[in-house]
């Protein structure tokens, strides 16, 4: 099996080398190529090109002078990939050793899309603790059943043949949920692998947390009809049960969510880009160098 690792990148000069080196060091024998679809205006393109010169893994770098959004990057990767399976990582994440292999192995038979277990690191302050609580809640929900919360764009694997049949609209915010629905509408299955861990740094400021939450709400609203038609909406009784379970495990995180969500009405009218595919970049979650 040939595996293409695809990375959408936008101004990730503090993170891109960490991810590339991680892939090279832990999954080099499995990966046949790395494709970076890059809209950066900082030092990211230079770092990618320098890495490509020395890496034993072929690195294909598509640089665009204008920011196009993550949907355009995924579409480009889908059409350009030569591997049998595509593993996608956000540029500001770090996959745990073995994650790429676990994700790729999850795509087999009728399963065309395999979701990862994204886990926060360095959860500090109210916003960080709230992000950790949300991640824990998402994890128990994903383990419980398939829903609109199963697939997270920070790390996933998709069958290349299925991916080539999908074009994500450029104005789509929740591109991971759109992808899940598109795969299911083909009659193919979606799986979750709890052992495929991808680390990310959560928001540390209230503004960045609010931006992420509002963007997620607006993004899910775009795909609401698909979710309803496929019947993958999370039932209310499951949501309540898993929320109660997560509160018992992390009461401080639950309190942090309550505090973090309270200023959402204030930020709703003041934050730009929460209803756009070209959103405000959360600066407080943009460095994984400490890993």
Secondary structure, DSSP 4 states (H G I P E B T S, - for coil): --EEEEEEESS-TTTHHHHHHHHHHHHTTTEEEEEEEE--SSSHHHHHHHHHHH-SS-EEEEE-SS---HHHHHHHHHHH--SSEEEEEETTEEEPTTHHHHHHHT--TTEEEEEEEEEEES--HHHHHHHHHHHHHHHHHHHH---TTS--TTEEEEEHHHHTT----TT-S-HHHHHHHHHHHTT-EEEEEEEEEEEEEPP-SHHHHHHHHHHHHHHHHHTHHHHHHHT-SPPHHHHHHHHHHHHHH-HHHHHHHHHHHHTHHHHHTT-TTTTSSSPPP-GGG---TT-
